[in-house]
């Protein structure tokens, strides 16, 4: 294969070559190693908030560079606009709108004591000397040091090549970025080739504790302690603990293995067994094989290399959250310091549920059926540890970020799809407990049938999302034969109607007396708690009735009127008013905002309303304009894989508009062929027949295993049986 198909070694060179190569080369992805089409740098610019470093699917370690810059676009620690690196830390968040973690920072330094003694160091580099692929990251600094990183589930593996006979590694427990700050730290030289330590911090996650053990391929020759913490020769304690270790390398690489644990340093030492006896290249190759296995779950054929890169990078990003939180024996530490054990599988954390309940978790029921029970059991453990199901779980801390109680649709979807491996009765009771909690406006939602704006901010969003979540409980109640519960929660599910304004066609905030709040402007977006809609406008939030499209259409005056209302959404001016407009509202087409999650299902409503041609039109436009290659390839935060999941689903021509219905609504396939691997060695093969010259656009017919099905959707049960799905598409 020609050089352009090899993995990137230089971003500028690769991007310049692709343009010419795409015109010369028709590429069949089915013949290629799929990891070659993953670009970890895609989305590291703009507002993507993703990291380029080394990790394995859902791994506890995310070993990645940090620029040492505070700011919204450095939420992952790294942004492509930076030209210096302050360290390589072992934990990172992928695509979030708030910055945290970046624990256990390591920075290689040349044999220059004046430099080593400086408090803050940022080493310059060029992107031309930087590369990455799944499970591997490398950079050459301007000072001649080369750093290479790979990982296992709980180990970060470093390889450093120094230009001189000696080199230093700095371990900085006080390294902070954005919201995070260290509250305690410890570093201790355990023997001449082992350093152990810990970092406690507070930020978005309160009470976070990370312990580590680092083992070096060469003995430590010298130690320089720095920072404001107290040191006694072989140990330092305090929140700014920092140790610089000198090694004699004599022109050979220095290998460093760093294992992490939430329990203690002894457990971190035990976790080093993951890489005992394994060389760096073997670990890197093993990581890439794990990623290849993940990517092979959906194999596409396309003649468009950029589309292959966009698709497989998106599929890669769907496997970066949630992440492992427990040690190999199932033990984990909670935010209050309690040590517990996950008895059923692995314990996960980082549940960005306001984002991921929409498309990522439904995708997991197809691509990660073996992990779904562990994820749900992790939510149930969170319930046991904290009293309620998670809203936004970060390091077992309830951040309570965003609206709704969206662990409920994730659990409900698994129950309704018959996924085994967790206690359904316990899950059901936990769901009801969250729906009747005494905070987050829930008592007022129950009392009034909506949340009055003067009692709780973002009242419209909360009301609409609580109504949907309650519908999810009702479906589980029906499955479990809880007749009274079903009726009760179905009634609550219709509370969305209480905020509909027939005069404007929008969902609007009311006060406790039942009057709409005046004045009203559907273009106003107030990011603060005084806003009526979280991270958006009335336009973006008023369509969130995924559980009752027909009822919502009736409020609008019928299907055709709702179609017109969605048409107006796309035709409205792309402006946002307000004194505190959220930076998350990006990717505007009219008032459709693809860079944030509330809009993600709206296009697919066209299909359910009898206009699949309009769904095809807008899916194609969004995919082509808002998912691109390169650092600026994402239009907004990836939000722990939700933005990527939308693209994966849409390439396959479908989307879980109602993520708990088990119905995948058709849009238009963006690839010509796809094969989805299913459980039991089954697979679903999708083929697209494309035609031109007709006025009717989009999907005009669909056949499943030779039989016509409505141009509407495919069910989860139909998909799981496998076979052949053939779309005929007019272009």
JOHU-V208837 format. One record per residue. N is the residue number from 1. BURIAL is I if it has 9 or more other ideal C-beta (glycine too) atoms within 8 Angstrom, else O. Layout:
n: <N | N>
burial: <BURIAL | BURIAL>
This chain:
n: <1 | 2 | 3 | 4 | 5 | 6 | 7 | 8 | 9 | 10 | 11 | 12 | 13 | 14 | 15 | 16 | 17 | 18 | 19 | 20 | 21 | 22 | 23 | 24 | 25 | 26 | 27 | 28 | 29 | 30 | 31 | 32 | 33 | 34 | 35 | 36 | 37 | 38 | 39 | 40 | 41 | 42 | 43 | 44 | 45 | 46 | 47 | 48 | 49 | 50 | 51 | 52 | 53 | 54 | 55 | 56 | 57 | 58 | 59 | 60 | 61 | 62 | 63 | 64 | 65 | 66 | 67 | 68 | 69 | 70 | 71 | 72 | 73 | 74 | 75 | 76 | 77 | 78 | 79 | 80 | 81 | 82 | 83 | 84 | 85 | 86 | 87 | 88 | 89 | 90 | 91 | 92 | 93 | 94 | 95 | 96 | 97 | 98 | 99 | 100 | 101 | 102 | 103 | 104 | 105 | 106 | 107 | 108 | 109 | 110 | 111 | 112 | 113 | 114 | 115 | 116 | 117 | 118 | 119 | 120 | 121 | 122 | 123 | 124 | 125 | 126 | 127 | 128 | 129 | 130 | 131 | 132 | 133 | 134 | 135 | 136 | 137 | 138 | 139 | 140 | 141 | 142 | 143 | 144 | 145 | 146 | 147 | 148 | 149 | 150 | 151 | 152 | 153 | 154 | 155 | 156 | 157 | 158 | 159 | 160 | 161 | 162 | 163 | 164 | 165 | 166 | 167 | 168 | 169 | 170 | 171 | 172 | 173 | 174 | 175 | 176 | 177 | 178 | 179 | 180 | 181 | 182 | 183 | 184 | 185 | 186 | 187 | 188 | 189 | 190 | 191 | 192 | 193 | 194 | 195 | 196 | 197 | 198 | 199 | 200 | 201 | 202 | 203 | 204 | 205 | 206 | 207 | 208 | 209 | 210 | 211 | 212 | 213 | 214 | 215 | 216 | 217 | 218 | 219 | 220 | 221 | 222 | 223 | 224 | 225 | 226 | 227 | 228 | 229 | 230 | 231 | 232 | 233 | 234 | 235 | 236 | 237 | 238 | 239 | 240 | 241 | 242 | 243 | 244 | 245 | 246 | 247 | 248 | 249 | 250 | 251 | 252 | 253 | 254 | 255 | 256 | 257 | 258 | 259 | 260 | 261 | 262 | 263 | 264 | 265 | 266 | 267 | 268 | 269 | 270 | 271 | 272 | 273 | 274 | 275 | 276 | 277 | 278 | 279 | 280 | 281 | 282 | 283 | 284 | 285 | 286 | 287 | 288 | 289 | 290 | 291 | 292 | 293 | 294 | 295 | 296 | 297 | 298 | 299 | 300 | 301 | 302 | 303 | 304 | 305 | 306 | 307 | 308 | 309 | 310 | 311 | 312 | 313 | 314 | 315 | 316 | 317 | 318 | 319 | 320 | 321 | 322 | 323 | 324 | 325 | 326 | 327 | 328 | 329 | 330 | 331 | 332 | 333 | 334 | 335 | 336 | 337 | 338 | 339 | 340 | 341 | 342 | 343 | 344 | 345 | 346 | 347 | 348 | 349 | 350 | 351 | 352 | 353 | 354 | 355 | 356 | 357 | 358 | 359 | 360 | 361 | 362 | 363 | 364 | 365 | 366 | 367 | 368 | 369 | 370 | 371 | 372 | 373 | 374 | 375 | 376 | 377 | 378 | 379 | 380 | 381 | 382 | 383 | 384 | 385 | 386 | 387 | 388 | 389 | 390 | 391 | 392 | 393 | 394 | 395 | 396 | 397 | 398 | 399 | 400 | 401 | 402 | 403 | 404 | 405 | 406 | 407 | 408 | 409 | 410 | 411 | 412 | 413 | 414 | 415 | 416 | 417 | 418 | 419 | 420 | 421 | 422 | 423 | 424 | 425 | 426 | 427 | 428 | 429 | 430 | 431 | 432 | 433 | 434 | 435 | 436 | 437 | 438 | 439 | 440 | 441 | 442 | 443 | 444 | 445 | 446 | 447 | 448 | 449 | 450 | 451 | 452 | 453 | 454 | 455 | 456 | 457 | 458 | 459 | 460 | 461 | 462 | 463 | 464 | 465 | 466 | 467 | 468 | 469 | 470 | 471 | 472 | 473 | 474 | 475 | 476 | 477 | 478 | 479 | 480 | 481 | 482 | 483 | 484 | 485 | 486 | 487 | 488 | 489 | 490 | 491 | 492 | 493 | 494 | 495 | 496 | 497 | 498 | 499 | 500 | 501 | 502 | 503 | 504 | 505 | 506 | 507 | 508 | 509 | 510 | 511 | 512 | 513 | 514 | 515 | 516 | 517 | 518 | 519 | 520 | 521 | 522 | 523 | 524 | 525 | 526 | 527 | 528 | 529 | 530 | 531 | 532 | 533 | 534 | 535 | 536 | 537 | 538 | 539 | 540 | 541 | 542 | 543 | 544 | 545 | 546 | 547 | 548 | 549 | 550 | 551 | 552 | 553 | 554 | 555 | 556 | 557 | 558 | 559 | 560 | 561 | 562 | 563 | 564 | 565 | 566 | 567 | 568 | 569 | 570 | 571 | 572 | 573 | 574 | 575 | 576 | 577 | 578 | 579 | 580 | 581 | 582 | 583 | 584 | 585 | 586 | 587 | 588 | 589 | 590 | 591 | 592 | 593 | 594 | 595 | 596 | 597 | 598 | 599 | 600 | 601 | 602 | 603 | 604 | 605 | 606 | 607 | 608 | 609 | 610 | 611 | 612 | 613 | 614 | 615 | 616 | 617 | 618 | 619 | 620 | 621 | 622 | 623 | 624 | 625 | 626 | 627 | 628 | 629 | 630 | 631 | 632 | 633 | 634 | 635 | 636 | 637 | 638 | 639 | 640 | 641 | 642 | 643 | 644 | 645 | 646 | 647 | 648 | 649 | 650 | 651 | 652 | 653 | 654 | 655 | 656 | 657 | 658 | 659 | 660 | 661 | 662 | 663 | 664 | 665 | 666 | 667 | 668 | 669 | 670 | 671 | 672 | 673 | 674 | 675 | 676 | 677 | 678 | 679 | 680 | 681 | 682 | 683 | 684 | 685 | 686 | 687 | 688 | 689 | 690 | 691 | 692 | 693 | 694 | 695 | 696 | 697 | 698 | 699 | 700 | 701 | 702 | 703 | 704 | 705 | 706 | 707 | 708 | 709 | 710 | 711 | 712 | 713 | 714 | 715 | 716 | 717 | 718 | 719 | 720 | 721 | 722 | 723 | 724 | 725 | 726 | 727 | 728 | 729 | 730 | 731>
burial: <O | O | O | I | I | O | O | I | O | I | I | O | I | I | I | O | I | I | O | O | I | I | O | O | I | O | I | O | I | O | O | I | O | I | I | I | I | I | I | I | I | I | I | I | I | I | I | I | I | I | I | I | I | I | I | I | I | I | I | I | I | I | I | I | I | I | I | I | O | O | O | O | I | I | I | I | I | I | I | I | O | I | O | I | I | I | I | I | I | I | I | I | I | I | I | I | O | I | I | I | I | I | I | I | I | I | I | I | I | I | I | O | O | O | I | I | O | O | O | O | I | I | I | I | I | I | I | O | I | I | I | I | I | I | I | I | I | I | I | I | I | O | O | I | I | I | I | I | I | I | I | I | I | I | I | I | I | I | I | I | I | I | O | O | O | I | I | I | I | I | I | I | I | I | I | I | I | I | O | I | I | I | O | I | I | I | I | I | I | O | O | O | I | I | I | I | I | I | I | I | I | I | I | I | I | O | I | I | I | I | I | I | I | I | O | I | O | O | O | I | O | O | I | I | I | O | I | O | I | O | I | O | O | O | I | I | I | I | I | I | I | I | I | I | I | I | I | O | I | O | O | O | I | I | I | I | I | I | I | I | I | I | I | O | I | O | I | I | I | I | I | I | O | I | I | O | O | O | O | I | O | O | I | I | O | I | I | I | O | I | I | I | O | I | I | I | I | I | I | I | I | I | O | O | I | I | I | I | I | I | I | I | I | I | I | I | I | I | I | I | I | I | I | I | I | I | I | O | O | I | I | I | I | I | I | O | O | O | I | I | I | I | O | O | I | I | I | I | I | I | I | I | I | I | I | I | I | I | I | I | I | I | I | I | I | I | I | I | I | O | I | I | I | I | I | I | I | I | I | I | I | I | I | O | I | I | O | I | I | I | I | I | I | I | I | I | I | I | I | O | O | I | I | I | I | I | I | I | I | I | I | I | I | I | I | I | I | O | I | O | I | I | O | O | O | I | I | I | O | I | I | I | I | I | I | O | I | O | O | I | I | I | O | I | I | O | O | I | O | I | I | I | I | O | I | I | I | I | I | I | I | I | I | I | I | I | I | I | I | I | I | I | I | I | I | I | I | I | O | I | O | I | O | O | I | I | O | I | I | I | O | I | I | I | I | I | O | I | I | I | I | O | O | O | O | I | I | I | I | I | I | I | O | O | O | O | I | O | O | I | O | I | I | I | I | I | I | O | O | O | I | I | I | I | I | I | I | I | I | I | I | I | I | I | I | I | I | I | I | O | I | I | I | O | I | I | O | O | O | O | I | I | I | O | I | I | I | I | I | I | O | I | O | O | O | I | O | I | O | O | I | I | O | I | I | I | I | I | I | I | I | I | I | I | I | I | I | I | I | I | I | I | I | I | I | I | I | I | I | O | I | I | I | I | I | I | I | I | I | I | I | I | I | O | O | I | I | O | I | I | I | I | I | I | I | I | I | I | I | I | I | I | I | I | I | I | I | I | I | I | I | I | I | I | I | I | I | I | I | I | I | I | I | I | I | I | I | I | I | I | I | I | I | I | I | I | O | I | O | O | O | I | I | I | I | I | I | I | O | O | I | O | O | O | O | O | I | I | I | I | O | I | I | I | O | O | O | O | I | O | I | I | I | I | I | I | O | I | I | I | O | O | O | I | I | I | I | I | I | I | O>
